[in-house]
Amino acid sequence: MRLKRKSYHKWTVVRRLVQFGILLLFLSPLFFVDIEGENFFFGSLSSSSFFGIVLSDPFATLQVMLASKTFHLTFIGSALIILLFYVLIRGRVFCSWVCPVNTMLDFIDKIRLIIQLPDKHMDRHLKVYLAGLILLLSLVISVPVFEVFSPIGFTMRNMLFTGGVGFWLLLFIMLFDLFISKRGWCRYICPLGGFYQAIGRVGMFRVKFDHDLCTGCDRCRQVCFADPDILEPAINREEQYVSAGDCSLCGMCVDHCPTNALIIAMRKNDDLKNEYWHDERMKA
């Protein structure tokens, strides 16, 4: 007998709370102004200070260091804090739980549920190649390339200050995702997403399949934020966990599974060994 699905989507609710909580955190300097000293928090997703602890985006840090040809231990240390967090949890958690552009595009998906629109598919590894190209260009032309036009940075600045060119870039991304490719920016183009995809396989948390409960209904593929192809090995019973670095642990597949066959769980040591030998066999 199949388990009856709960009427609420637990992971989606929690993710929404985290998304809007982070947006409020970045907006907090507008409301909690400390006249005599510093605010408990200020900055952007590229670099910020939280109770005096400096935190920096690892991808932005790499660009700045390559562009300036200098390496400062303090700057590197502030980036390592964030990097280690995502290495331990899972790289692309940033994309579905933190990134303000993703929060905005979540609502574009609602329109696609009502109106059937084109959905052009591309290579999901394209953003990894673009991330590498961004780093190379930063080194060659001595400019942190992605930080100059990053829609993620524009989103935060537009909320805090004003519109300008950032508004038009964000509008282009929304129209691209709406009329050309579902989640096209996040799935195929965003270099920051490519950076986190490159380290995504290291994380300790993954979506786990119970193959005894899975009926192959494909509901998980229909709602996948990253790319439905990453679910194929688990759906085909080749793997128990979704191992692709593209998985962002958004929880959509878990929430929408009608048989409770999916959960978000921590990998065990035995699972790590089995996954390693599976990868070795696939290479052979």
Helices and strands as residue ranges (DSSP letters): H 10-31, E 41-43, E 47-50, E 53-56, H 58-68, H 73-89, H 93-93, I 94-98, H 100-114, H 126-141, H 145-149, H 151-160, H 165-179, H 184-184, I 185-189, H 191-198, G 200-202, E 205-209, H 219-223, G 228-231, H 232-235, H 252-256, E 262-266, H 269-283
